[in-house]
Structure formats: structure tokens, C-alpha cells
Amino acid sequence: MSRMDEHYVDPTPYDPDADADTGGARPELDMPTGKLIRRRFFRHKLAVISALFLAFLYLCLPFVELIAPYGANERQADFLYAPPQGVHFMHEGEFIGPFVYPLTAEPDLENFKWDYVQDRSTPQKLRFFCSGDEYRFWGLFEADTHIVCPAEGGTFFLLGADRLGRDVFSRLVYGARISLTVGLIGIAISLLIGISLGGLAGYFGGWIDATVQRMIEVIRSLPELPIWLALSAAVPPQWSPVAVFFMISIILGLLDWPGLARAVRSKLLSLREEEFVRAAELIGAKPTRVIRTHLIPNFMSHIVVSASLSIPSMILGETALSFLGLGLRPPAVSWGVMLNDAQNLTVVEFYPWVASAMIPVMLVVLAFNFLGDGLRDAMDPYS
Amino acid sequence: MVLTLLVVSALIFVIINLPPGDALSNQIAELRAQGEAASVARAEFLRTQYSLDQPLWRQYLIWLGAMPGPDGFSGLLQGDYGWSFEFDAPVSDVLGESLWLTVVVNLAALLFIYAVSLPLGAIAAVKAGSWLDYFIAIIGYIGLATPNFLLALILLYYGQQYLNLPIGGLMDPAFEGEPMSFAKLQSILAHLIIPTIVIGTAGTASMIRRLRANLLDELGKPYVATAKAKGLSPFKRVAKYPLRAALNPFVADIGNLLPSLVSGSVLVSVVLSLPTLGPDLLAALRAQDQYLAGFILLFVSALTLVGMLISDILLAVLDPRIRFGGRRQ
């Protein structure tokens, strides 16, 4: 914002030769575009932090079995709705390393719930890189190593246990796998449809453009969630969790493409008048080649930005669908499925930790938003 | 718009017919298993009456009312919304009040969004870069990132605990089915507070951001400096011209806002058990109750389309530069 009353007057006397060597241009604008973009992006602190955070989460996904102390659907019948066990370091004024106090359940016959009492005299030390429950790592070989496990015979519920005595933290870690990839697959579908339809419309114009435009208008005017609900109600209940997962991501992607197609179309409309396109056409390049090798690289930055801004809405979409019981179904674990357990007020009042899946959902959605904002600013380094 | 609605109706009809089988054939199979011959005959009768034994395109035309159905089922265009097989009543009876309650809830949310984001967006733009601006941005981001069904649960709990706000439903049970009165209106308004806030938050966030960006652009223009030089008071300097210029995209955005608003209201209604279309839609989809589900989907789509029409008209009224007619040569 420029204010007219804040004119800056340089106190040093005018030297006509000062600007001569750079030709009057700002020297930093002569750098390669890639470098400029990177520099601009790193100036956006929040975006960098978000990018690191997301990279960390996605890097964890292949190793969830290692990170989670328990299996996703492993029940501990003695610890229904057990509260979170805080990790302590000092026991009776002495440092003995990370440990938890064991919990014992006592029935509360008045309110018909379990009360858990901490036994503060016997600390149970956590074990690291230990062998615990067995799992099939990547479906290839048997393993039982975990980064953290409870002491022998003890428990470790970092974020408490849910209705069936399953460890909430472990489920969060497992759920990340589905919740974080659903957006990626959805966005891949949406990119595929959006770029091809937007590309066709923008490149050929005429009646193709008109048809695609009408399609975009129709789909944009549909309220997303009810249509998602209707589509996912059509997924047959006997399908395997993996098939349902793919179907849900496809459904999420099916309604998302119009915005992308519109951006691609308008960009193409201006790009196709450029000379390099004419040149390519004159040497006899086919439309597919012109679009793929000459046009798409030119609006890739736009695509990346709109993709990163669409992913959060898909993650929220999956959460909403599963929350309503029309998305993924147990035994699949996703953050939405976990929140499905937190549907009633009793949970919010007595067992708030069961709803802790909302925190990663919020963080991831925020991170994608910041990242998208940062990318959008960075992709246009000459402004 | 009518054409769009037609395409939308066809799309919806295909979507609700995607799952194999229909509510009636499931019912018939169940009744057969129980050996209730009379009920089977009745279900078979319903099946022919609502033409579920016809090919799909014919079913669609009959549902729409463009083609006469057998036995007097006349279709949407004649105001016959069909039969709800799940609730065993005509669709119009099942929905009843929830149609206009849905409109009321969404309208309230829309008003809330404008009432909140207009001042907040303007303040954020005028005080750009100050802590107030960041504070508003943070609130906006949180609103954007919280899944609104969770926000509903949390607000429901705390609103009831500390502010004694009524929970669940849209009016006191005593008023249900009663004719409209002042007391009933009061009860509805009190019940509307939480749903309105919850449904409106996500939209508010994006609106604030948009208004802030637009207003910032306007504030940098020379005429604002002129106004300042002439000694216009700070409030008038912002509200009289720049704000009005920045309002344009604000109004045009209803088109983007409404679909998400309606989506949100469906979800939030399920959590808060509001007697709007949300819970009905969920039940209908689960039971493959196709006329009920189809009509609800069509109704919410029509709601967004009407909203867009209104935003177009408002835009033309607010801004004399915008005219939708053909360009005069």
C-alpha cells in the first residue's frame, strides 16, 4: 500500500552514473526464475514451517507400524475409555527417564462408568526400540519392532483409549495413512479431469468450450456434501476397505475439478495466442503435443497452487463422510472414522480425548492452506 | 437457470439410482421372506404406481412430470413429489416444515456471514499489518480448518453449559406443530444461534480474506489520498467510496458461498438434530428411498441456484456498470 504523504527523499546527492552498470534494472530480477521462486518461498516463514510439517507427516506414513505402540484394532478390554497417561520423567524427585504410572479401573456404579486411578508408587518405564505386537511390515515380512512400547505387563495410552479399549494414539497414527492419502488420490483424479477438460476447452474453443463451460456451471452449483453423500451411499457395503477407500477418493475428486478446469482454460486461452505455440503448430506438432510439451509447463505453477489449496477440502470431506458413517467403515481407520466415535455429547463431556483426531485434522488443513498461500506468492516472483 | 436445473435433476436421478435395487424391491424381498402376502401385493402395487418397473429414462420422465405416470402419479412439475417408501407417506408430508426451516437456517447463516465479515474484513484492511489484522486472520484460519460438525459439538456443549443456550432441534418441543406465534418465533431464534454460528464460520473466514484483499487494493488508489487531503473523517473516508467499490466481489461471491453453506447445513443438522433436510437426506440415502432422496437433493440444488440468481440481481442493482443484457453495438 502506498501512501501519498509518505514520500521518501534520498538525502544523498544525485549521481547519474550510479545506475549505469545495471541498466536501471533491479539486479535480483536477473536471477533464474527457479532461484527467485525458492527465495520468495523461503521468505514466507509459515509456509516453510507448514511444508516441513507436512513432509514429516508424509515421511512417517510408510512406518506407521513402527511408530504406533499398538495395533490399530487391538483391544484392551480392561481399559475401556482409559484417560491419557502422561509421560513423566521425575519420580519422587529423581530422574529415571520417561515413564508412566499404571492405571487401575474401578467401577463407578452410580454413573455406570469406569474410574481410573493412577498408582503413583510404581513407575513403569517405557521401552524404546523394543519388540511388541507382531505385524506384517509392508505386507512383506513379519516384524515386531516398535519405537516405543509399554513396560512388560503395563500399558501406554499416550492419548487415552476409546470405547473398545483401543489406543487412541496408535489409531491416530494408522488413520493418518488413509486420511493423508485420500486427498492425494482425489486431487490426482481431479487434476486428470480438470486438465484434460480445461485443456480441451481452452485449446479448441468453440462448441467444446461451450459444453465444458456448461458442465462446469452445473457442477459448481451443486452442493458438494449432499452429492458426496449420495454417491458414497451407492458404494456397495460388501466391498473391501481398500476398494471403498479408492472409491471415496474418486468421489471426492469427481466434484473438485471445475475450479481447476476453469483456471487451466483461461490460462490456455491467453497462451495459445503466443508465438511459440504458432511456431510449434507450423512445424506440424499435434494438439496433444502442443498442449503437453508447450502449454502445460507454462501453467504448472497455477496447477500446483490450486492443487495444494484443494487437498484440505478433500481431507475435510473424507472426515465428514466417515463421521456420518457413509465414508470409510471400520475396520478401516481414518481420522473421520475415529471422530465417528465422538458423535455424542457424552464423549465430549466425559472422554474428550476420544475426539483428539480433530487436532491433526485441523493442523493438516491449516498447513496445506499456508503452504498453498506461500506457493501462490512464490510462483509469481516478478510482482 | 431452468436448463441448469433440468440437467441437475437428471444428474441427481442417475446418482440416486446408482445403487443396485431400490427400496421397494428390498421391502418386497423382506416381506416375501415373512410370507405376508397382503403386504407383498401392496408393495407390488406401489411399484407399478410409482413406475419402478419401467426403464430408467422413463422413470426419470415420469418423476419429472414430463410424462404421465400410471395410476395418477403426476411427477414433480405437477407438485407431486412422490412417495417415501421408508416412512410410508407422501414425500411432501415427510418433509413438511423442514423445507422452509432449511431455508431459514441457511438464510440466517448467510446474514451472519455478511454481518460478521463486513466489519471484520474492513477493519483488517484498514489496520493491515497490525496485531488486530493478524488476530482476525488467525480466527479466520481456525474457522477454515475446523470441521464444522466438531465445532457444532463443542459449541453445543459449552453453549448449553455456560450460556444456557437451548440444544437440539429448532424450537421448543412444546411448539412443534403449533401455528406461528411470537413465543414460537422467539424459541426458534434462540435455537438458531448455535447452528448459525457453526454453519457460518467457514464461509466467514473466506469472506473476510476476500474483502480485506479487495479493500486493500482500493485503499491504495489516489482518490483515497485525495479524500484524506480534503480532510474527510477516517470512517467516511473508508465507508463512502472504497468500501462500496470493494463490495462488488463480496456480493458476487454468494455463488461460491451458497453450495458450501448448504453442504455445511446438512452436516450440522445431523449433529445438532435440527429438523431440516439433513437428517432426512441421510435416512433416505441409507434406505435407498429414491423419491425422498431425489427430491431433497433437487431442493438443495435449486436453493443454491436461486441464491445465485439473487446474487446476480443484487449485483446489477448495486453496481450500475454491470448489465447482463446483450451489448449494444
Interface residues (C-beta under 8 A of the other chain):
Chain A: M1 S2 R3 M4 D5 R214 E217 V218 R220 S221 L222 P223 E224 L225 P226 I227 L229 A230 L231 A233 A234 P236 P312 L316 T319 A320 F323 L324 L326 L339 A342 Q343 L345 V348 E349 A355 M358 V361 M362 L363 V365 L366 N369
Chain B: T4 V7 V8 L11 I12 I15 I16 L18 P19 P20 A128 Y141 I142 L144 A145 T146 P147 F149 L150 L153 I154 L156 Y157 L216 L219 G220 P222 A225 K228 A229 G255 N256 L258 P259 S260 V262 S263 G264 V266 L267 V270 V271 L281 L282 L285 R286 Q288 A293 I296 L297 V300 S301 T304 L305 M308
